Amino acid sequence: MARARRNGWIAGVGALVLGGSALAGWWYWQHWTPDRARYPVQGLWLDHTAGPVDWTLVKNGPPGAQFVYLTASIGADDRDPAFIPALDAARAAGLQVGTVHVYDLCAPAERQAGNFVTTVARDPRLLPAAIAIDLDPVRCPDPPGDAAIDSELTTFLNQVERHLGRTVVLMPSPAVERRYHFAARIDRNVWVGGPFWPAAPSARGWVLWTANDRLRSAGVGSPVRWVVVQP
């Protein structure tokens, strides 16, 4: 009986320790950002799922963003409903702004480019646009092969970059990069994921890194994707 009580007490203590460690790890994940001495320029990537945003707090509260990337368009037909008001409000708060198009591997390139260029005006104040590419089994259950995607993506990039007057940044997910090796084959700057350390997909390295995708930032009610610039 005594041994059973002792074993139960030990098990209880162990569970508390493990639970406390898990909570500490979760808290750390929600508050960690890279060292500003190493990466002085930091910001975030938001879309309408973030909910209401206090842009003054985003800029001036912890951890303090210097820029924001906003999702503007998705695939051939969808636009983020928060994009235009967020663009104006973020600029009014003194943040630099960039745009993101979420690329649909199965949608026609020309329609996707049309969706983007009618959503995002040519504006030299904007940061280089980013093209997020991921495998989406709902939108694209049967992704195209290398030759087809090369042709379509080239068409898309040509039209978008002609509209913007500058090159874009590619943001391939790890799954997309393993399948298509965009970073090695397409001569564009790359935005990589993490968290906690950059998963550089090629010898070219990266220019943007999503260092934490669960960060709690002042001014935003939900976790955000925290992004740093390669110095």
C-alpha positions, 0 to 999 in steps of 0.5 A: 500500500505504501509503495503504491502511494509512493509510486502514485506520488512520483507519477504525479510529480512527474506529470506536473514536471512534464506539464510545466515543461510543456507550458514553458515551451509553449510560452517560449514559442509564443514570445521568442523572436530572433536577436535584434543585434543579428537581425535588426529588421523584423516584421510580420505577415498577416491576412484577414484571419488575424481579426481586428488589428491595432496597427500603432501597437503592432509598430510600437508595442512588443516585439515591435514590427518595422514592416508587414506583409499582407495577403492580397490575392489567392489563386485565380479568383479570391482576394483577402477582404482585409487587404485594402483597409489593412494596407492604408492603416498599416501605412498610417501607423508608419509601417512598410508594407509588402504584398503576398499572392497565394499561388494555386498550382492548379489554377491558370497562371494568366487568371492568377496574374490578373487577380493579383494585378487588379488587386495590387497597384503598381506602387514603388513604396511597396516592398517586393511582392512575395509568392507563397506556394504550397501543396493544397489538396483541396484546391489542387488535388492533382498537382502538375508535373515539373514542365507544366508548372515551370511554364505556368509559373514563368507566365505568372511571374512575367505578368506580375513583374511587368506590372510591378516593375520589379522582381518578386520573392518566392516563398515555397513551402518545404513540401513544395520545395522538396517536390519542385526545387524552385529555389534551385531552378528559378532565379528569384530571391527566396523567403524560407520558413522555420521556426527558430532557424531558417530552413535555407532550401538552396545555396543561394540562401534567403532574404526573408525568414518566417522565424516564428509562426505562433508569436503573440504580438501586441495589437493582434488578437491571434498568433502571427507569423513573425518575419525577419530580413537577412541583413 
